[in-house]
Amino acid sequence: MSHDLYGQTTSLSDPAAIAAWNATMQGFLAHSACTPEHLGAVLRTDPDFALAQAVQGLFLMLMGRRELVADAVSALARAQRIERQGAVLPRERLYIDALADWIGGHPGAAVQRLEQVLRADPGDALAMKLGHAIRFVLGDATGMRRSVERVLPAYDRSHPGYGYLLGCHAFSLEETGDYARAETTGRHALWLAPDDAWGLHAVAHVHDMTGCARRGLDWLEGREGAWAHCNNFRFHVCWHKALMYLDLGRIDAVLALYDREIRAERTDDYRDIANATALLMRLDLEGVDVADRWQELADLAETRTQDGCLIFADLHYLLALNGDSRDAAAHRLIRRIGRDAARSDTRTGRNMAHPGRAAAAGLRDFAEGRFASAFAHLSAARGDMQRVGGSHAQRDLFERMTIDAGIRAGQFDAAEAILNDRSRRRSRDDGYAHARRDMIAAGRGAALDIPAQ
């Protein structure tokens, strides 16, 4: 028995394995690209370390890819075999159970297992970050904040995970609308942990939600060291920069950043596809010609129509297919969402049923120019879109498409009501809101100019 860098008792004894395990945990908190290498070193040195097997499975589930579920199941089987041999601590057993819950279709139950870990020892930064990550996938902003604030008293500057905890707190504060505290906390997080990309990006979210694009760019410029070490999360930080350029009307800068950073590596990770499709669709809504950029995304999305791990991913695959007019593939994806919606015994199935089906139908109607129907479907989904997961900034695309569908359908009062609600939640109008208010005013004026029949 020994202790890891967070003070947790571990069944590891080999010093090299302990060092690699510590690096794995710190890497995960920092979204580091080298985290899988460290975890691989742990498993090579001590393949009977059940906690590492369970964590590998949880990492795989976070990837949101159907083909990786089988690998997660194998990791669970290895962890359970070790558990049956009696070489597992009670804390480690809870991580194994969390993986089993998620594979069984109950990620919320997995979160509760991790909360049990935190109740026993709130200083377990690995459980804190894993629970935070799963809640993010579930769109549970209130739960993220509640969990972090429960464990905050157990941390101080001597805890190696303190800066990263503050980064998680900053993000949860932003997602629950406490923008001033979120910015202060995120800045503090980055001061304590200069590689805390999550805390840095929490402050970027604040500037997005408060319509301060110029301040957001100022925040990100010169702080590239906070995300240079990252896995594909670095593409997401660049996506935030692109949103700020878009709000300022700097379209050339948006497209350059898209080509140079956001899609520099043409991966089929759903998070990367989400970044790209959400940005291209925003540009489409502004009437910008994005040339052939939809094509490579649609090529990738066409291979994912039967995935069904996350409705968040599915909706972005659908955007890619719509963007390149892949009608047959888009309809295959929508039919599969309908089939998955029948599985009401799992969280995934329930989210496919609502808001998934209505949102997917609305996106397809929008692509086919049926704006009144698109507005009806997207409005029906709107109240529960947080259940698809992701952040306010990511889900804002669906809000924009809802408003635009209403405007294009001539339903100006209803579209304006949603626009007003969006501005209340974001604390002010941004460039998008100003432009849509002008469109609504112009649309009403045009309607008044139509001569009576």
C-alpha positions in Angstrom: 0.0 0.0 0.0 1.1 3.6 -0.7 -0.4 7.0 -1.4 -0.8 9.0 -4.6 -0.1 12.7 -4.9 -3.6 13.5 -3.7 -3.1 11.6 -0.5 -5.3 8.7 -1.5 -4.4 5.2 -0.5 -3.6 3.1 -3.5 -2.9 -0.6 -4.0 0.1 0.3 -6.2 3.5 -0.4 -4.7 6.0 0.0 -7.6 7.5 3.5 -7.6 7.5 3.7 -11.4 3.8 2.8 -11.5 2.9 5.3 -8.8 4.8 8.1 -10.7 3.0 7.2 -13.9 -0.4 7.1 -12.1 0.2 10.5 -10.6 1.1 11.8 -14.0 -2.1 10.2 -15.4 -4.3 12.0 -12.9 -2.6 15.4 -13.3 -2.7 15.0 -17.1 -6.4 14.3 -17.0 -7.1 17.3 -14.9 -5.1 19.4 -17.4 -6.6 17.9 -20.5 -3.0 16.9 -21.5 -2.3 15.0 -24.7 0.1 12.7 -23.0 -2.4 11.3 -20.5 -3.0 8.1 -22.4 0.7 7.5 -22.5 1.0 7.8 -18.7 -2.0 5.5 -18.2 -0.5 3.0 -20.6 2.7 3.0 -18.6 0.7 2.3 -15.4 -1.0 -0.7 -17.0 2.2 -2.1 -18.5 3.9 -1.8 -15.1 1.0 -3.2 -13.1 -1.8 -4.6 -15.2 -3.5 -5.8 -12.0 -4.2 -2.3 -10.8 -7.9 -2.4 -11.0 -8.4 1.3 -10.6 -6.4 2.1 -13.7 -8.4 -0.5 -15.6 -11.7 1.2 -14.5 -10.4 4.6 -15.3 -9.3 3.5 -18.7 -12.9 2.3 -19.3 -14.3 5.6 -18.0 -12.0 7.5 -20.4 -13.2 5.4 -23.3 -16.9 6.1 -22.4 -16.2 9.8 -22.3 -15.1 9.5 -26.0 -18.8 8.9 -27.0 -18.0 6.4 -29.7 -19.9 3.2 -30.2 -16.9 1.1 -31.3 -15.0 2.0 -28.0 -17.8 0.7 -25.8 -16.5 -2.9 -26.4 -13.0 -1.8 -25.2 -14.6 -0.2 -22.1 -16.5 -3.5 -21.5 -13.1 -5.4 -21.7 -11.6 -2.9 -19.2 -14.5 -3.5 -16.9 -14.1 -7.3 -17.2 -10.4 -7.0 -16.3 -11.1 -4.8 -13.3 -13.9 -7.1 -12.0 -11.6 -10.1 -12.4 -9.0 -8.3 -10.2 -11.8 -7.4 -7.8 -12.8 -11.0 -7.4 -9.3 -11.9 -6.5 -9.6 -9.5 -3.6 -6.9 -7.0 -4.6 -9.1 -4.0 -4.6 -9.6 -1.2 -2.1 -13.2 0.0 -1.2 -12.5 3.3 -3.0 -11.3 1.5 -6.1 -14.4 -0.7 -6.1 -16.6 2.4 -6.5 -14.8 3.4 -9.6 -15.4 -0.1 -11.0 -19.0 0.1 -10.2 -19.2 3.6 -11.8 -17.9 2.1 -15.0 -20.4 -0.7 -14.9 -23.3 1.8 -14.4 -22.3 3.8 -17.4 -21.8 0.8 -19.7 -25.3 -0.3 -18.5 -26.8 3.0 -19.8 -26.9 4.9 -16.5 -24.3 7.6 -16.4 -26.2 9.4 -13.7 -25.7 6.4 -11.4 -22.0 6.4 -12.3 -21.8 10.0 -11.1 -23.4 9.0 -7.8 -20.7 6.3 -7.3 -18.1 9.0 -7.7 -20.0 11.1 -5.2 -19.7 8.2 -2.7 -15.9 8.4 -3.3 -16.0 12.1 -2.6 -18.1 11.7 0.6 -15.4 9.4 1.9 -12.6 11.7 0.9 -13.4 15.1 -0.8 -9.8 15.5 -1.7 -10.0 12.8 -4.3 -9.4 15.1 -7.3 -9.7 12.3 -9.8 -13.3 11.5 -8.7 -14.1 15.2 -8.7 -12.9 15.7 -12.3 -14.5 12.5 -13.6 -17.8 13.4 -12.0 -17.6 16.9 -13.4 -16.8 15.5 -16.9 -19.8 13.1 -16.9 -22.1 15.7 -15.6 -20.9 18.0 -18.5 -21.9 15.2 -20.9 -25.3 15.1 -19.2 -25.8 18.9 -19.3 -26.1 18.9 -15.5 -24.7 22.4 -14.7 -26.4 22.6 -11.3 -24.9 19.2 -10.3 -21.5 20.3 -11.4 -21.6 23.3 -9.2 -23.1 21.5 -6.2 -20.5 18.8 -6.3 -17.5 21.2 -6.6 -18.8 23.4 -3.8 -19.3 20.4 -1.5 -15.6 19.5 -1.8 -14.1 23.0 -1.9 -13.5 23.2 1.9 -11.2 20.2 1.7 -8.7 22.0 -0.6 -6.1 24.7 -0.2 -3.0 25.7 -2.1 -1.1 22.7 -0.8 -3.4 20.3 -2.7 -1.9 19.5 -6.2 -5.4 19.6 -7.6 -6.6 22.9 -6.2 -6.1 25.0 -9.3 -8.0 22.5 -11.4 -10.8 22.3 -8.9 -11.1 26.1 -9.2 -11.2 25.7 -13.0 -14.1 23.3 -12.6 -15.8 25.7 -10.1 -15.4 28.6 -12.6 -17.0 26.6 -15.4 -19.9 25.5 -13.2 -20.4 29.1 -12.0 -20.6 30.3 -15.6 -23.0 27.6 -16.6 -25.3 28.5 -13.7 -25.2 32.2 -14.6 -22.9 33.6 -12.0 -20.6 35.3 -14.5 -18.7 37.7 -12.2 -17.6 35.0 -9.8 -16.9 32.7 -12.7 -14.4 35.1 -14.2 -12.7 35.8 -10.9 -12.5 32.1 -10.0 -11.2 31.1 -13.5 -8.4 33.7 -13.3 -7.5 32.4 -9.9 -7.4 28.8 -11.3 -5.0 29.7 -14.0 -2.8 31.6 -11.6 -2.5 28.5 -9.4 -2.3 26.0 -12.3 -0.9 27.7 -15.5 -1.8 24.6 -17.6 -5.5 24.6 -16.5 -7.1 24.9 -19.9 -10.5 24.2 -18.5 -10.3 27.2 -16.2 -9.0 29.4 -19.0 -11.9 28.3 -21.2 -14.4 29.0 -18.4 -13.4 32.7 -18.5 -13.8 32.6 -22.3 -17.3 31.3 -21.8 -18.0 34.2 -19.5 -17.0 36.7 -22.3 -19.2 34.8 -24.7 -22.2 34.8 -22.5 -21.8 38.5 -21.6 -21.3 39.6 -25.2 -17.7 40.9 -24.6 -15.9 39.4 -27.7 -13.1 42.0 -27.6 -12.4 41.3 -23.9 -12.5 37.5 -24.7 -9.9 37.8 -27.4 -7.7 39.9 -25.0 -8.0 37.1 -22.4 -7.0 34.4 -24.8 -4.2 36.2 -26.6 -0.8 35.5 -25.1 -2.1 32.7 -23.0 -1.5 29.9 -25.5 0.7 28.1 -23.0 -2.4 27.2 -21.1 -3.7 25.0 -23.9 -0.6 24.2 -26.0 -0.1 20.9 -24.1 -3.7 19.8 -24.6 -5.3 17.0 -26.5 -8.0 18.0 -29.0 -9.4 20.3 -26.3 -7.0 22.9 -27.8 -9.2 22.9 -30.9 -12.2 23.8 -28.7 -10.3 26.8 -27.2 -9.6 28.0 -30.8 -13.3 27.5 -31.5 -14.0 30.0 -28.8 -11.6 32.5 -30.4 -13.5 32.0 -33.7 -16.8 32.8 -32.1 -15.4 36.0 -30.8 -14.1 36.9 -34.2 -17.5 36.1 -35.7 -19.2 38.4 -33.2 -16.9 41.2 -34.3 -17.6 40.5 -37.9 -14.1 39.4 -38.7 -15.1 36.6 -41.1 -11.6 36.3 -42.7 -10.1 35.6 -39.3 -12.9 33.1 -38.5 -12.2 31.1 -41.7 -8.4 31.3 -41.2 -8.7 29.9 -37.7 -11.0 27.2 -38.9 -8.5 26.0 -41.5 -5.4 26.6 -39.5 -6.5 25.3 -36.1 -10.0 24.0 -35.7 -9.8 21.5 -38.6 -6.0 21.4 -38.9 -6.4 17.7 -37.9 -9.4 16.2 -39.7 -10.3 13.8 -36.9 -13.7 12.1 -36.5 -13.9 12.8 -32.8 -17.4 14.0 -32.2 -16.2 17.0 -30.2 -14.0 18.1 -33.1 -16.9 17.6 -35.5 -19.2 19.6 -33.1 -16.7 22.5 -33.1 -16.6 22.5 -36.9 -20.2 22.1 -37.7 -21.4 24.6 -35.1 -19.0 27.2 -36.5 -19.9 26.5 -40.2 -23.6 26.6 -39.4 -23.2 30.0 -37.6 -21.5 31.3 -40.7 -24.3 29.9 -42.9 -26.8 31.7 -40.8 -24.9 34.9 -41.5 -24.9 34.2 -45.3 -21.2 33.5 -45.5 -20.0 31.2 -48.3 -18.0 28.4 -46.6 -17.0 26.9 -49.9 -16.5 23.1 -49.7 -15.8 22.9 -46.0 -18.9 20.9 -45.3 -17.8 18.0 -47.5 -15.1 16.5 -45.3 -17.3 16.8 -42.2 -20.2 15.1 -44.1 -17.9 12.3 -45.2 -17.0 11.6 -41.6 -20.6 12.0 -40.3 -21.9 9.6 -42.9 -19.9 6.8 -41.2 -21.4 7.7 -37.8 -25.2 7.6 -38.5 -25.6 4.4 -36.5 -23.5 5.4 -33.5 -26.1 6.5 -31.0 -23.9 7.0 -28.0 -24.8 10.7 -27.4 -27.6 12.8 -28.8 -25.3 15.8 -28.7 -23.0 14.0 -31.2 -25.9 12.8 -33.3 -27.3 16.3 -33.8 -23.9 17.6 -34.9 -23.5 14.7 -37.3 -26.9 15.6 -38.7 -25.7 19.3 -39.2 -22.8 18.0 -41.2 -24.9 15.8 -43.4 -27.4 18.7 -43.9 -24.6 21.1 -44.7 -23.5 18.9 -47.6 -27.0 17.8 -48.7 -26.5 14.2 -47.8 -30.2 13.6 -47.7 -30.2 9.8 -47.6 -27.7 9.7 -44.8 -29.5 12.4 -42.8 -32.7 10.4 -43.0 -30.9 7.2 -41.9 -29.6 9.1 -38.9 -33.0 10.5 -38.0 -34.6 7.0 -38.3 -32.0 5.6 -36.0 -32.6 8.3 -33.4 -36.2 7.2 -33.5 -35.3 3.6 -32.9 -33.0 4.5 -30.0 -35.8 6.7 -28.5 -37.8 3.6 -27.9 -35.2 2.4 -25.3 -36.6 4.4 -22.5 -34.8 2.2 -19.9 -31.6 4.2 -20.4 -30.6 7.8 -20.1 -29.4 7.8 -23.7 -32.7 6.5 -24.9 -34.7 9.0 -23.0 -32.6 11.9 -24.4 -33.0 10.5 -27.9 -36.8 10.6 -27.3 -36.8 14.1 -25.9 -35.4 16.5 -26.9 -33.6 14.4 -29.5 -36.3 13.6 -31.9 -37.9 17.0 -32.1 -34.5 18.7 -32.4 -33.4 16.4 -35.2 -36.7 16.9 -37.1 -36.3 20.7 -36.7 -32.7 20.6 -38.0 -33.8 18.6 -41.0 -36.8 20.8 -41.7 -34.5 23.9 -41.5 -32.2 22.3 -44.1 -35.1 21.6 -46.4 -36.5 25.1 -46.1 -39.6 24.2 -44.1 -39.1 27.0 -41.7 -42.5 27.0 -40.0 -42.2 23.3 -39.2 -38.6 23.7 -38.2 -39.6 26.5 -35.8 -42.3 24.3 -34.3 -40.0 21.3 -33.8 -37.1 23.3 -32.5 -39.3 25.3 -30.1 -40.7 22.0 -28.8 -37.2 20.8 -28.0 -35.9 24.1 -26.7 -37.0 23.9 -23.1 -35.0 20.7 -22.5 -32.0 21.2 -24.8 -29.7 21.2 -21.8 -30.3 17.5 -21.6 -28.3 16.9 -24.8 -25.2 17.9 -22.9 -22.4 20.4 -23.6 -22.4 24.0 -22.6 -24.6 27.1 -23.1 -22.1 28.3 -25.8 -22.4 25.0 -27.7 -26.1 24.8 -27.5 -26.5 28.4 -28.5 -26.4 27.2 -32.2 -29.7 25.5 -31.7 -31.1 28.6 -30.1 -29.9 30.7 -33.1 -31.4 28.2 -35.6 -34.7 28.3 -33.7 -34.9 32.1 -33.8 -33.8 32.2 -37.5 -36.5 29.6 -38.3 -39.1 31.8 -36.7 -37.9 34.9 -38.5 -37.9 33.1 -41.9 -41.3 31.7 -41.2 -42.6 35.2 -40.5 -43.4 34.4 -36.9 -41.8 37.6 -35.6 -43.4 37.9 -32.2 -42.5 34.3 -31.2 -39.0 34.6 -32.5 -38.5 37.9 -30.7 -39.7 36.4 -27.5 -37.0 33.7 -27.7 -34.4 36.3 -28.6 -35.4 38.4 -25.6 -35.1 35.3 -23.4 -31.7 34.5 -24.8 -30.5 38.1 -24.1 -31.8 37.9 -20.5 -29.8 34.8 -19.9 -26.7 36.2 -21.6 -27.0 39.6 -19.7 -26.9 41.7 -23.0 -27.3 41.6 -26.7 -24.4 40.4 -28.8 -23.8 40.9 -32.5 -26.1 38.1 -33.4 -29.0 39.6 -31.3 -28.5 43.1 -32.8 -28.7 41.7 -36.3 -31.8 39.6 -35.6 -33.6 42.6 -34.1 -32.9 44.5 -37.3 -34.3 41.5 -39.3 -37.4 41.3 -37.2 -38.0 45.1 -37.6 -37.5 44.8 -41.3 -39.8 41.8 -41.6 -42.5 43.6 -39.7 -42.1 46.7 -41.9 -42.3 44.6 -45.0 -45.5 42.9 -43.7 -47.1 46.3 -43.1 -46.2 47.4 -46.6 -48.1 44.5 -48.2 -51.2 46.0 -49.8 -54.5 44.6 -48.6 -56.2 42.2 -51.0 
